Structures are given as structure tokens and as C-alpha cells.
Amino acid sequence: MAAGAAVSAASCGGSGEPVGRGAAPRVVVIGAGAFGGWTALWLRRRGARVTVVDAWGPGNSRASSGGETRVIRATYGPDAIYTDMVVRALALWKEHAAAWDDRLFTETGALWMAGDDDDFAKQAVPILRDRGVGFEELDGEEMGRRFPQIRPDGITYALHEKGAGFLAARRACRRVLDAFLAEGGAYREARAEPGAMSGGRMREVSLSDGSRLEADVFVFAGGPWIAELFPGFDPPLVSPTRQEILYFGTPPGRPDLAEAGLPVWVETGERFFYGVPGSENRGFKVADDARGAPFDPTNGDRSPSAAAIRAAREYMEFRFPAMAGAPLLEARVCQYEQSPDGHLIVDTHPEAENVWIAGGGSGHGYKLGPALGEMLADQVLDEREKEPFFSLDRFAA
Ligand SMILES: Cc1cc2nc3c(=O)[nH]c(=O)nc-3n(C[C@H](O)[C@H](O)[C@H](O)COP(=O)(O)OP(=O)(O)OC[C@H]3O[C@@H](n4cnc5c(N)ncnc54)[C@H](O)[C@@H]3O)c2cc1C
């Protein structure tokens, strides 16, 4: 591609059939993570001519979607909007996993364990009941009997969400992009830079290969890089934080410590630890949900820290006694792309009505991908109103 050449996204795939009121719009989606990938797929299915651009590829090791596994659960405290999205997302995950013949979702159930502070799980109870999400409530003693591999000390309340589980995170990003390509989408591996905004619109993005890409609509789903793509916001749209994921080795022949015999678990309270047993044979995953130090997603040092390993081991050995002395098999450093209030951002840029920003997954966004992409595709194509809960207005002083 000649440096400086402007290419229309329309020339990069898509059948060009009309949608809505006019000709099929040309859309460029920046980012092939959980948010961008699913949005592009839905846009393509709605007839738009879509090009995805990603600097390093779907589910790459720097991306927030780049881990082995991500939890999916409908328990979301008082926030019914997320429970509704998860119900839709889970149906879509299952439907696509079956259609693609790929085990992207593993149903293990999810166990929320709480001591003094059980608000989060208990606030979700009426919402789960209302939405028909299957769950049971247990006291600490009952939980200990049901799950003898868990030491129940200090747990007074547990919520067992039966249909929850985990998703094959980075693998699914690749799968979604493959489907998007098979359905007529186009893909460029390059870094995109937003173009100038004038007259309330953006006309093009420039790519790191020196070319430019014109389109009618741009969707920036750059995860933790949204902060540097759009630096002018106060507070910053997202703040990347350093998060460590540790995989410990179970003793041999212990399915009760793997996905066959143990749900995904979460312990709320003073510390918020969570884990995914088995994790597609990577090991017994343990992570601390507390927001870590600010992190540079491009060049940040991803070596695990001794302090995180020590804290995870101490917690794990207390709560799961059979894991005492377990070897550390793998460690990953990722980042949350934390929005100012921990909720998603799905809105147009205040200076350009054809520029959408989708991000702020804040440690919980992955599971929502298919439902978010479906919603956003409709919004981009003017077939659905913006969702005020995810608007940028909420940060206005
Ligand atoms: C350790 C950890 C555990 C988590 N656990 C869970 C969980 O259990 N359940 C859950 O639901 N969620 C979880 N999350 C959150 C979830 O993973 C993220 O919210 C979600 O993956 C974000 O997806 P995204 O598409 O917004 O961002 P990303 O996955 O980061 O994708 C952004 C993409 O944009 C590309 N990009 C960025 N800038 C540019 C540019 N200028 N040009 C071209 N390409 C660009 C990047 O290469 C990247 O591929 C977790 C996150 C982490 C880090």
C-alpha cells in the first residue's frame, strides 16, 4: 500500500446490499477484542461493509481479551442491566459455540462466597429470580458439605448460580474474527490513528503502514488503549491497571479441583479473590480483583510479582487446603481497562456523531461481548436508541 493512499472501507469486502434508509454504510472497527470483534460481526450481519483493524491481532497477549479464560455469570449485584445482557450473551455464546463446533463455553456453575459483606450477591437475588436464572442460596455449613474441597470458615452466605461458567477468551476472539471474515468482512493488521474531527464528523483513520481508511462510521473498541486514542477527556475514559493471573498445579487425579468438580468461584469481602478451576488444563486459576498499579498496555513489564504470588498462595491454601504447596505453573499479567465508575462506555464522541467509543470493560466486560456487539451494531445503524447507562454524559461535572 502506497504511503498516504486513502482507501475506502467499502472496497475492503462486504456485499454492499442496502440496509436501513440508504446504501450499506462503510464501517471501520478499531480493535478485534471481545468488544470490537463481536460488534464487527453483528454489523456485517446487518449488511454493513465492515473493516476491522487491529494492531496485533484478535486476543493478542497485550489485549484485555488475551487471557485463557474469562468468567461468565449473571450475578451482578443491583445492576439488572448487566444481568439482562448476560442472559442474552450466554444464549449467544452457546448458540455460536454449537454452530462453530467449538467449546468456547464450559458450564461449571459459579459460587459466590461471602462473610460479613454479602450485599453484592444478595442484591442480585430478586433480579436473578425475576429473569429466571437458576440459583440456590446456601449457608456456610451447607456449602462446606456440598463442596468439601472448600474450607467454609468465615463464609456465612453462598450463592450458587448453576448455569454460569467460563469462556475460552483469546481463542474465541480468533473464532469471531474468522466468522466475520467468512461472512464477508475485511481485516487489516495495523495500528489506527483517529483522523481529524471537523463539522461533527471524522472522515478517515490513518494506519501504521502509511495508508488511510475512509468510512461513514468508526467504532473505536481499543480496550485499554482508548485512553491514548482519546486523551482529551477528564476524567480519562479508561485507566489501565496491572492485574495478575496465576495458575497453580493441582495434585494428580483430582477432578474435584478441576472444572468437572468445582464451580468457578468468587469470594467477596475484605479481599475479592476469584478463580477458574481447570481453565482448559492450564491449572487452578487464582486472581485478585483489587485494582493494581497504573499500567502501560503496550510496553508494561508483564513479569509476575513475588507479592502477588505470595498473596494468592496464602489465600488459596487457606480456602482450598488440598492446594497447599501447589506449584505455580503459569502466570500472566494483564490489565483492566477501568472506566471512572467501573461501568461500560458505549457512546458517540462528543465532537463527532459518526465516531463510537466502546470500552471500559473494567474487569467484567468480556462475557458481554456478543450482547454488546448486537446492541452497538443496532445503535450504529440507527435502529436502536443509545443506552443512557453507558453514556459519556454521566462523567460530565
Ligand atoms: C486479568 C483479567 C481478568 C478478567 N476477567 C474477566 C472475567 O472473568 N469475566 C469478564 O467478563 N471479563 C473479565 N475481564 C475483562 C475483560 O477481559 C475485558 O473487559 C474485555 O476483554 C475488553 O475487551 P475489549 O475488546 O474492550 O479490549 P481488548 O481485548 O483489549 O481489545 C482491544 C483491541 O484493540 C486493539 N487496538 C488498540 N488500539 C489500537 C489501535 N490504535 N489500532 C489498532 N488496534 C488497536 C488491541 O490490539 C486489542 O486487540 C478480565 C480482564 C482481565 C485483564
The ligand as an SDF file (V2000), in Angstrom:
LIG
                    3D

 53 58  0  0  0  0  0  0  0  0999 V2000
   -6.9580  -10.3820   34.2220 C   0  0  0  0  0  0  0  0  0  0  0  0
   -8.3120  -10.1000   33.6960 C   0  0  0  0  0  0  0  0  0  0  0  0
   -9.3920  -10.8720   34.0960 C   0  0  0  0  0  0  0  0  0  0  0  0
  -10.6580  -10.5980   33.6200 C   0  0  0  0  0  0  0  0  0  0  0  0
  -11.6900  -11.4140   33.9920 N   0  0  0  0  0  0  0  0  0  0  0  0
  -12.9010  -11.2530   33.3990 C   0  0  0  0  0  0  0  0  0  0  0  0
  -13.9120  -12.1990   33.6420 C   0  0  0  0  0  0  0  0  0  0  0  0
  -13.7070  -13.1810   34.3580 O   0  0  0  0  0  0  0  0  0  0  0  0
  -15.1000  -12.0290   33.0150 N   0  0  0  0  0  0  0  0  0  0  0  0
  -15.3330  -10.9820   32.1800 C   0  0  0  0  0  0  0  0  0  0  0  0
  -16.4400  -10.8850   31.6490 O   0  0  0  0  0  0  0  0  0  0  0  0
  -14.3770  -10.0610   31.9270 N   0  0  0  0  0  0  0  0  0  0  0  0
  -13.1660  -10.1730   32.5220 C   0  0  0  0  0  0  0  0  0  0  0  0
  -12.1730   -9.2890   32.2760 N   0  0  0  0  0  0  0  0  0  0  0  0
  -12.4550   -8.0820   31.4730 C   0  0  0  0  0  0  0  0  0  0  0  0
  -12.4580   -8.3550   30.0090 C   0  0  0  0  0  0  0  0  0  0  0  0
  -11.4480   -9.2690   29.6510 O   0  0  0  0  0  0  0  0  0  0  0  0
  -12.2890   -7.0340   29.2420 C   0  0  0  0  0  0  0  0  0  0  0  0
  -13.1860   -6.0610   29.7310 O   0  0  0  0  0  0  0  0  0  0  0  0
  -12.5530   -7.2520   27.7650 C   0  0  0  0  0  0  0  0  0  0  0  0
  -11.7820   -8.3340   27.2820 O   0  0  0  0  0  0  0  0  0  0  0  0
  -12.2260   -5.9830   26.9990 C   0  0  0  0  0  0  0  0  0  0  0  0
  -12.3540   -6.2130   25.6250 O   0  0  0  0  0  0  0  0  0  0  0  0
  -12.0560   -5.0430   24.6030 P   0  0  0  0  0  0  0  0  0  0  0  0
  -12.4150   -5.5690   23.2830 O   0  0  0  0  0  0  0  0  0  0  0  0
  -12.7060   -3.7800   25.0790 O   0  0  0  0  0  0  0  0  0  0  0  0
  -10.4950   -4.7580   24.7380 O   0  0  0  0  0  0  0  0  0  0  0  0
   -9.2350   -5.6140   24.2270 P   0  0  0  0  0  0  0  0  0  0  0  0
   -9.4580   -7.0460   24.3810 O   0  0  0  0  0  0  0  0  0  0  0  0
   -8.0330   -5.0180   24.8700 O   0  0  0  0  0  0  0  0  0  0  0  0
   -9.1780   -5.3300   22.6910 O   0  0  0  0  0  0  0  0  0  0  0  0
   -8.7400   -4.1130   22.1700 C   0  0  0  0  0  0  0  0  0  0  0  0
   -8.0540   -4.4120   20.8680 C   0  0  0  0  0  0  0  0  0  0  0  0
   -7.7790   -3.1780   20.2220 O   0  0  0  0  0  0  0  0  0  0  0  0
   -6.5240   -3.2500   19.5950 C   0  0  0  0  0  0  0  0  0  0  0  0
   -6.0720   -1.8690   19.4710 N   0  0  0  0  0  0  0  0  0  0  0  0
   -5.9320   -0.9650   20.4620 C   0  0  0  0  0  0  0  0  0  0  0  0
   -5.5480    0.2260   19.9620 N   0  0  0  0  0  0  0  0  0  0  0  0
   -5.4780    0.0660   18.6280 C   0  0  0  0  0  0  0  0  0  0  0  0
   -5.1490    0.9510   17.5690 C   0  0  0  0  0  0  0  0  0  0  0  0
   -4.8440    2.2250   17.7800 N   0  0  0  0  0  0  0  0  0  0  0  0
   -5.1480    0.4600   16.3060 N   0  0  0  0  0  0  0  0  0  0  0  0
   -5.4770   -0.8360   16.0660 C   0  0  0  0  0  0  0  0  0  0  0  0
   -5.7940   -1.7040   17.0520 N   0  0  0  0  0  0  0  0  0  0  0  0
   -5.7940   -1.2570   18.3140 C   0  0  0  0  0  0  0  0  0  0  0  0
   -5.6810   -4.1150   20.5010 C   0  0  0  0  0  0  0  0  0  0  0  0
   -4.6260   -4.7590   19.8210 O   0  0  0  0  0  0  0  0  0  0  0  0
   -6.7210   -5.1170   21.0170 C   0  0  0  0  0  0  0  0  0  0  0  0
   -6.7320   -6.3010   20.2720 O   0  0  0  0  0  0  0  0  0  0  0  0
  -10.8670   -9.5210   32.7360 C   0  0  0  0  0  0  0  0  0  0  0  0
   -9.7940   -8.7470   32.3280 C   0  0  0  0  0  0  0  0  0  0  0  0
   -8.5180   -9.0390   32.7850 C   0  0  0  0  0  0  0  0  0  0  0  0
   -7.3790   -8.2180   32.3060 C   0  0  0  0  0  0  0  0  0  0  0  0
  1  2  1  0
  2  3  1  0
  2 52  2  0
  3  4  2  0
  4  5  1  0
  4 50  1  0
  5  6  2  0
  6  7  1  0
  6 13  1  0
  7  8  2  0
  7  9  1  0
  9 10  1  0
 10 11  2  0
 10 12  1  0
 12 13  2  0
 13 14  1  0
 14 15  1  0
 14 50  1  0
 15 16  1  0
 16 17  1  0
 16 18  1  0
 18 19  1  0
 18 20  1  0
 20 21  1  0
 20 22  1  0
 22 23  1  0
 23 24  1  0
 24 25  2  0
 24 26  1  0
 24 27  1  0
 27 28  1  0
 28 29  2  0
 28 30  1  0
 28 31  1  0
 31 32  1  0
 32 33  1  0
 33 34  1  0
 33 48  1  0
 34 35  1  0
 35 36  1  0
 35 46  1  0
 36 37  1  0
 36 45  1  0
 37 38  2  0
 38 39  1  0
 39 40  1  0
 39 45  2  0
 40 41  1  0
 40 42  2  0
 42 43  1  0
 43 44  2  0
 44 45  1  0
 46 47  1  0
 46 48  1  0
 48 49  1  0
 50 51  2  0
 51 52  1  0
 52 53  1  0
M  END
$$$$
